[in-house]
Amino acid sequence: MNEYYRVAGFTLFCFLLSAFLWPEFMIFSMNQVKDPMIILNTRGTDPLSSGNICFTFAIGLIPLLHFGVNKFANISSFKQKLISLFIILACGLFTWQGRILAVVVKNQRSNSLIEHMKEDVHIEYPINELQPQLYLVFGLAIGVLVSAVIFRKKKLADKKNLLTKKRKVTLPKNAFAYCF
């Protein structure tokens, strides 16, 4: 029961922390996409308020998702719990940065087309299409699934090895003498 309270406390802490980290996360994501030839278009919605709820739930639910993976896969060692958490976080970060990279590559292609023109042209990129928080959520979900499958298969393989060790039959020294 004490473990449930600890997970609930970490979840609440992550929810509160993510509410404060959202503006920094979005500004950091926008700064990675910035290019002198690209104008980030923020018309219509405020980029700092549009994905706040999604980001808060993504970061806030990490301890709960990790706890669910630990219970599903019957992870008991501290080392495996850390590896599981690392897999979840790494998948989230890779998909988030993958989205940033995709936008940067798209902008570089646009820049290469513009360089052939002799006019002073700037491209507007709507910041609402960036959506880094959604890619973070997808990455965390992928991380949960990957971690659960890896550790569940490992636990099943360990159980299978344990069962095969128990099934070994030892024969007495004169077992063949009884057969004839």
C-alpha positions as a Markdown table, in Angstrom:
| # | Residue | x | y | z |
|---|---|---|---|---|
| 1 | Met | 0.0 | 0.0 | 0.0 |
| 2 | Asn | 2.9 | 2.3 | 0.7 |
| 3 | Glu | 4.1 | 1.9 | -2.9 |
| 4 | Tyr | 0.7 | 3.2 | -4.2 |
| 5 | Tyr | 1.0 | 6.4 | -2.1 |
| 6 | Arg | 4.6 | 6.9 | -3.4 |
| 7 | Val | 3.4 | 6.6 | -7.0 |
| 8 | Ala | 0.5 | 8.9 | -6.3 |
| 9 | Gly | 2.9 | 11.5 | -4.8 |
| 10 | Phe | 5.3 | 11.3 | -7.7 |
| 11 | Thr | 2.4 | 11.6 | -10.2 |
| 12 | Leu | 1.1 | 14.7 | -8.4 |
| 13 | Phe | 4.6 | 16.1 | -8.3 |
| 14 | Cys | 5.1 | 15.5 | -12.1 |
| 15 | Phe | 1.7 | 17.1 | -12.8 |
| 16 | Leu | 2.7 | 20.3 | -10.9 |
| 17 | Leu | 6.2 | 20.3 | -12.4 |
| 18 | Ser | 4.9 | 19.9 | -15.9 |
| 19 | Ala | 2.6 | 22.9 | -15.5 |
| 20 | Phe | 5.6 | 25.1 | -14.8 |
| 21 | Leu | 7.8 | 23.4 | -17.5 |
| 22 | Trp | 5.3 | 23.8 | -20.4 |
| 23 | Pro | 6.3 | 27.4 | -21.5 |
| 24 | Glu | 10.0 | 26.4 | -21.4 |
| 25 | Phe | 9.4 | 23.2 | -23.3 |
| 26 | Met | 7.5 | 25.1 | -26.0 |
| 27 | Ile | 10.0 | 27.9 | -26.3 |
| 28 | Phe | 12.9 | 25.4 | -26.4 |
| 29 | Ser | 11.0 | 23.5 | -29.2 |
| 30 | Met | 10.4 | 26.7 | -31.2 |
| 31 | Asn | 14.0 | 27.8 | -30.8 |
| 32 | Gln | 15.2 | 24.5 | -32.3 |
| 33 | Val | 13.0 | 25.1 | -35.4 |
| 34 | Lys | 13.9 | 28.8 | -35.9 |
| 35 | Asp | 15.7 | 29.7 | -39.0 |
| 36 | Pro | 16.5 | 33.2 | -40.4 |
| 37 | Met | 14.5 | 32.5 | -43.5 |
| 38 | Ile | 11.5 | 31.1 | -41.6 |
| 39 | Ile | 8.9 | 33.1 | -39.8 |
| 40 | Leu | 7.0 | 31.2 | -37.1 |
| 41 | Asn | 3.4 | 32.1 | -37.5 |
| 42 | Thr | 1.6 | 32.3 | -34.2 |
| 43 | Arg | -1.6 | 33.9 | -35.5 |
| 44 | Gly | -4.9 | 32.4 | -34.3 |
| 45 | Thr | -3.8 | 30.7 | -31.1 |
| 46 | Asp | -1.2 | 31.3 | -28.4 |
| 47 | Pro | 1.4 | 28.6 | -28.8 |
| 48 | Leu | 2.0 | 28.6 | -25.0 |
| 49 | Ser | -1.6 | 27.8 | -24.1 |
| 50 | Ser | -2.7 | 25.5 | -26.9 |
| 51 | Gly | -1.0 | 22.3 | -25.8 |
| 52 | Asn | -0.6 | 22.8 | -22.1 |
| 53 | Ile | -3.1 | 20.1 | -21.0 |
| 54 | Cys | -1.7 | 17.5 | -23.3 |
| 55 | Phe | 1.9 | 18.2 | -22.1 |
| 56 | Thr | 0.8 | 18.2 | -18.4 |
| 57 | Phe | -0.9 | 14.8 | -18.8 |
| 58 | Ala | 2.1 | 13.4 | -20.7 |
| 59 | Ile | 4.6 | 14.4 | -18.1 |
| 60 | Gly | 2.3 | 13.9 | -15.1 |
| 61 | Leu | 1.4 | 10.3 | -16.0 |
| 62 | Ile | 4.9 | 9.1 | -16.5 |
| 63 | Pro | 5.2 | 7.7 | -12.9 |
| 64 | Leu | 1.8 | 6.0 | -13.2 |
| 65 | Leu | 2.7 | 4.5 | -16.6 |
| 66 | His | 6.0 | 3.3 | -15.2 |
| 67 | Phe | 4.3 | 1.7 | -12.2 |
| 68 | Gly | 1.8 | 0.0 | -14.6 |
| 69 | Val | 4.7 | -1.5 | -16.6 |
| 70 | Asn | 6.4 | -2.7 | -13.4 |
| 71 | Lys | 3.2 | -4.4 | -12.3 |
| 72 | Phe | 2.4 | -5.9 | -15.7 |
| 73 | Ala | 5.9 | -7.3 | -16.3 |
| 74 | Asn | 6.4 | -8.2 | -12.6 |
| 75 | Ile | 9.6 | -6.2 | -12.5 |
| 76 | Ser | 11.2 | -6.4 | -9.0 |
| 77 | Ser | 14.8 | -5.4 | -9.3 |
| 78 | Phe | 15.8 | -1.8 | -9.1 |
| 79 | Lys | 18.1 | -2.0 | -12.1 |
| 80 | Gln | 15.2 | -3.3 | -14.3 |
| 81 | Lys | 12.9 | -0.6 | -13.1 |
| 82 | Leu | 15.5 | 2.1 | -14.1 |
| 83 | Ile | 16.0 | 0.5 | -17.5 |
| 84 | Ser | 12.2 | 0.4 | -18.0 |
| 85 | Leu | 12.0 | 4.1 | -17.0 |
| 86 | Phe | 14.9 | 4.9 | -19.4 |
| 87 | Ile | 13.2 | 3.1 | -22.3 |
| 88 | Ile | 9.9 | 5.1 | -21.7 |
| 89 | Leu | 11.7 | 8.5 | -21.4 |
| 90 | Ala | 14.1 | 7.8 | -24.3 |
| 91 | Cys | 11.2 | 6.9 | -26.7 |
| 92 | Gly | 9.4 | 10.1 | -25.7 |
| 93 | Leu | 12.5 | 12.2 | -26.3 |
| 94 | Phe | 13.3 | 10.5 | -29.6 |
| 95 | Thr | 9.9 | 11.0 | -31.1 |
| 96 | Trp | 9.8 | 14.7 | -29.9 |
| 97 | Gln | 13.2 | 15.4 | -31.4 |
| 98 | Gly | 12.3 | 13.4 | -34.5 |
| 99 | Arg | 9.4 | 15.8 | -35.1 |
| 100 | Ile | 11.7 | 18.8 | -34.6 |
| 101 | Leu | 14.2 | 17.3 | -37.0 |
| 102 | Ala | 11.4 | 16.6 | -39.6 |
| 103 | Val | 10.3 | 20.3 | -39.4 |
| 104 | Val | 13.9 | 21.5 | -39.7 |
| 105 | Val | 14.5 | 19.3 | -42.7 |
| 106 | Lys | 11.3 | 20.5 | -44.3 |
| 107 | Asn | 12.4 | 24.1 | -43.7 |
| 108 | Gln | 15.9 | 23.5 | -45.1 |
| 109 | Arg | 14.3 | 22.1 | -48.3 |
| 110 | Ser | 12.2 | 25.2 | -48.6 |
| 111 | Asn | 15.3 | 27.4 | -48.0 |
| 112 | Ser | 17.1 | 25.6 | -50.8 |
| 113 | Leu | 14.2 | 26.3 | -53.2 |
| 114 | Ile | 14.2 | 30.0 | -52.1 |
| 115 | Glu | 17.9 | 30.5 | -52.6 |
| 116 | His | 17.4 | 29.9 | -56.4 |
| 117 | Met | 15.0 | 32.9 | -56.5 |
| 118 | Lys | 16.5 | 36.3 | -56.5 |
| 119 | Glu | 13.8 | 37.9 | -54.5 |
| 120 | Asp | 13.7 | 38.5 | -50.7 |
| 121 | Val | 11.2 | 35.8 | -49.8 |
| 122 | His | 10.4 | 34.5 | -46.3 |
| 123 | Ile | 8.4 | 31.4 | -45.5 |
| 124 | Glu | 5.8 | 31.4 | -42.7 |
| 125 | Tyr | 5.5 | 28.2 | -40.8 |
| 126 | Pro | 2.4 | 27.8 | -38.6 |
| 127 | Ile | 3.5 | 27.0 | -35.1 |
| 128 | Asn | 0.3 | 25.1 | -34.5 |
| 129 | Glu | 1.5 | 22.4 | -36.9 |
| 130 | Leu | 4.6 | 21.7 | -34.8 |
| 131 | Gln | 2.7 | 20.1 | -31.9 |
| 132 | Pro | 5.8 | 18.8 | -30.0 |
| 133 | Gln | 3.7 | 17.7 | -27.0 |
| 134 | Leu | 1.7 | 15.2 | -29.1 |
| 135 | Tyr | 4.8 | 13.6 | -30.4 |
| 136 | Leu | 6.1 | 13.4 | -26.8 |
| 137 | Val | 2.8 | 11.6 | -25.8 |
| 138 | Phe | 3.1 | 9.2 | -28.7 |
| 139 | Gly | 6.7 | 8.5 | -27.8 |
| 140 | Leu | 5.9 | 7.8 | -24.2 |
| 141 | Ala | 3.1 | 5.4 | -25.2 |
| 142 | Ile | 5.5 | 3.6 | -27.5 |
| 143 | Gly | 8.1 | 3.5 | -24.7 |
| 144 | Val | 5.5 | 1.9 | -22.4 |
| 145 | Leu | 4.6 | -0.7 | -24.9 |
| 146 | Val | 8.2 | -1.5 | -25.7 |
| 147 | Ser | 9.2 | -1.7 | -22.1 |
| 148 | Ala | 6.3 | -3.9 | -21.2 |
| 149 | Val | 6.9 | -6.3 | -24.1 |
| 150 | Ile | 10.7 | -6.5 | -23.4 |
| 151 | Phe | 10.4 | -7.2 | -19.7 |
| 152 | Arg | 7.3 | -9.4 | -20.0 |
| 153 | Lys | 9.1 | -11.6 | -22.5 |
| 154 | Lys | 12.2 | -11.7 | -20.3 |
| 155 | Lys | 10.0 | -12.7 | -17.3 |
| 156 | Leu | 8.3 | -15.4 | -19.3 |
| 157 | Ala | 11.6 | -16.7 | -20.5 |
| 158 | Asp | 12.9 | -16.8 | -17.0 |
| 159 | Lys | 9.8 | -18.8 | -15.9 |
| 160 | Lys | 10.3 | -21.2 | -18.8 |
| 161 | Asn | 13.9 | -21.8 | -17.8 |
| 162 | Leu | 12.9 | -22.3 | -14.2 |
| 163 | Leu | 10.2 | -24.9 | -15.2 |
| 164 | Thr | 12.6 | -26.8 | -17.4 |
| 165 | Lys | 15.2 | -27.0 | -14.6 |
| 166 | Lys | 12.5 | -28.5 | -12.3 |
| 167 | Arg | 11.5 | -31.2 | -14.8 |
| 168 | Lys | 14.9 | -32.8 | -15.0 |
| 169 | Val | 14.6 | -36.4 | -13.9 |
| 170 | Thr | 17.5 | -38.1 | -12.2 |
| 171 | Leu | 17.7 | -41.9 | -12.5 |
| 172 | Pro | 19.2 | -44.1 | -9.9 |
| 173 | Lys | 22.6 | -45.6 | -10.6 |
| 174 | Asn | 21.2 | -49.0 | -11.4 |
| 175 | Ala | 18.2 | -47.9 | -13.4 |
| 176 | Phe | 19.1 | -50.0 | -16.4 |
| 177 | Ala | 19.3 | -53.1 | -14.2 |
| 178 | Tyr | 15.7 | -52.8 | -13.3 |
| 179 | Cys | 14.6 | -52.6 | -17.0 |
| 180 | Phe | 16.1 | -56.0 | -17.9 |
